[in-house]
Amino acid sequence: MSKSNRRPGGAPPILLSEPEADALFEVAVAWQRRHPISARLLLDELERAATVPLRELPSDVVTMGSYVVFVDRATGERHSVQLVYPGEADMAQQRVSILTPVGAALIGMRRGSAIDWPNRHGERRTLEIVDVNQPSPPQEKAA
């Protein structure tokens, strides 16, 4: 990434599983016409992400379905959300779409990392990841 494309404060490294990176790329491309800014933010994150096989992804990385606690350093506000695909979003249930500025900021981040990011009003905020809980894997049905 060239220096001119860097976000203020630098962007921390992000990590994604290979299958999730592919799925998120498809989501971003499919939603480009309806949500061009959010899709672009997500595509930018996917471009800079390192990918690993799913089995090598550390448990403290934010993935789709993760429950994430983060702090907005500017306000000190603590937020607990679940990162979901667009059709599953529900703010009343703290389910945040990957196609929101916050959702795109969270994906691939690790516990303890922080990123400078615009909120939905275009104001720059520093979001710090306090905790990450991965979704439970689907249980196999007994035969």
C-alpha positions as CSV (number, residue, x, y, z in Angstrom):
1,M,0.0,0.0,0.0
2,S,1.5,3.4,-0.9
3,K,1.9,6.0,1.8
4,S,-0.8,8.2,0.2
5,N,-3.4,5.4,0.6
6,R,-2.7,4.8,4.3
7,R,-5.4,5.6,6.8
8,P,-4.5,8.1,9.5
9,G,-2.6,6.3,12.3
10,G,-1.8,3.4,9.9
11,A,-3.9,0.4,9.5
12,P,-3.2,-2.6,11.7
13,P,-2.8,-6.0,10.1
14,I,-5.9,-8.1,9.5
15,L,-6.3,-11.8,9.1
16,L,-9.0,-13.7,7.4
17,S,-9.7,-17.4,6.5
18,E,-9.4,-18.1,2.8
19,P,-13.1,-19.2,2.5
20,E,-14.4,-16.2,4.4
21,A,-12.3,-13.8,2.3
22,D,-13.8,-15.3,-0.8
23,A,-17.3,-15.1,0.6
24,L,-16.9,-11.4,1.7
25,F,-15.5,-10.4,-1.7
26,E,-18.6,-11.8,-3.3
27,V,-20.8,-9.9,-0.9
28,A,-18.9,-6.6,-1.5
29,V,-19.2,-7.0,-5.3
30,A,-22.9,-7.9,-5.1
31,W,-23.7,-4.8,-3.0
32,Q,-21.5,-2.3,-4.8
33,R,-24.4,-0.6,-6.6
34,R,-26.7,-0.3,-3.5
35,H,-24.0,0.6,-1.0
36,P,-20.9,1.8,-2.9
37,I,-19.1,3.4,0.0
38,S,-19.5,0.5,2.4
39,A,-18.7,-2.0,-0.4
40,R,-15.5,0.0,-1.1
41,L,-14.5,0.0,2.5
42,L,-14.9,-3.7,2.7
43,L,-13.0,-4.3,-0.6
44,D,-10.2,-2.1,0.7
45,E,-10.0,-4.3,3.8
46,L,-10.0,-7.5,1.8
47,E,-7.2,-6.2,-0.4
48,R,-4.9,-5.7,2.5
49,A,-5.9,-8.8,4.5
50,A,-3.6,-11.7,4.9
51,T,-5.4,-15.0,4.4
52,V,-4.8,-18.4,6.0
53,P,-6.5,-21.8,5.9
54,L,-9.5,-21.8,8.3
55,R,-7.9,-24.3,10.7
56,E,-4.9,-21.8,11.2
57,L,-7.1,-18.8,12.1
58,P,-6.4,-17.8,15.7
59,S,-9.5,-17.7,18.0
60,D,-9.1,-14.0,18.8
61,V,-9.7,-12.8,15.2
62,V,-13.0,-11.2,14.3
63,T,-14.8,-13.3,11.8
64,M,-18.4,-13.4,10.5
65,G,-20.7,-14.3,13.4
66,S,-18.1,-13.2,16.0
67,Y,-19.3,-11.5,19.2
68,V,-17.1,-8.5,19.5
69,V,-16.6,-5.9,22.3
70,F,-14.9,-2.7,21.2
71,V,-14.3,0.7,22.6
72,D,-14.6,4.0,20.8
73,R,-11.5,5.8,22.2
74,A,-12.9,9.2,21.4
75,T,-15.9,8.8,23.6
76,G,-14.9,5.9,25.8
77,E,-18.1,4.1,24.8
78,R,-18.0,0.3,25.0
79,H,-20.0,-1.6,22.4
80,S,-20.9,-5.3,22.2
81,V,-22.0,-6.5,18.8
82,Q,-22.2,-9.6,16.6
83,L,-20.8,-9.2,13.1
84,V,-23.3,-10.6,10.5
85,Y,-24.1,-10.6,6.8
86,P,-26.4,-7.8,5.5
87,G,-29.7,-9.8,5.6
88,E,-29.1,-10.8,9.3
89,A,-28.4,-7.2,10.6
90,D,-30.6,-6.0,13.5
91,M,-29.4,-3.1,15.6
92,A,-32.0,-3.9,18.3
93,Q,-30.2,-7.2,18.8
94,Q,-26.7,-5.6,18.3
95,R,-26.2,-7.5,15.1
96,V,-24.0,-5.3,12.8
97,S,-23.8,-5.8,9.1
98,I,-20.4,-6.3,7.5
99,L,-21.5,-3.6,5.1
100,T,-21.6,-0.9,7.7
101,P,-18.5,1.2,8.4
102,V,-18.1,-0.4,11.8
103,G,-18.6,-3.9,10.4
104,A,-15.9,-3.4,7.7
105,A,-13.6,-2.0,10.4
106,L,-14.0,-5.0,12.7
107,I,-13.4,-7.9,10.2
108,G,-10.1,-9.6,10.6
109,M,-9.0,-7.5,13.6
110,R,-7.5,-9.2,16.7
111,R,-8.1,-8.7,20.4
112,G,-6.0,-5.7,21.6
113,S,-5.7,-4.1,18.1
114,A,-7.1,-0.7,17.2
115,I,-8.0,1.0,13.9
116,D,-8.8,4.6,12.8
117,W,-12.1,4.5,11.0
118,P,-14.9,6.7,9.8
119,N,-18.3,6.2,11.6
120,R,-21.6,6.4,9.8
121,H,-21.4,10.3,10.0
122,G,-18.0,10.4,8.4
123,E,-16.2,11.3,11.7
124,R,-12.9,9.5,12.3
125,R,-12.8,7.3,15.3
126,T,-10.3,4.9,16.8
127,L,-11.9,1.6,17.6
128,E,-10.1,-0.8,20.0
129,I,-11.0,-4.5,20.1
130,V,-11.4,-5.5,23.7
131,D,-12.7,-9.1,23.3
132,V,-13.7,-11.5,20.5
133,N,-15.8,-14.6,20.9
134,Q,-16.1,-16.9,17.9
135,P,-19.5,-18.4,17.1
136,S,-19.9,-22.0,18.1
137,P,-19.3,-24.4,15.2
138,P,-22.5,-26.2,14.0
139,Q,-23.0,-29.3,15.9
140,E,-23.1,-32.6,13.9
141,K,-26.3,-34.5,14.2
142,A,-26.0,-37.9,15.9
143,A,-26.8,-40.8,13.6
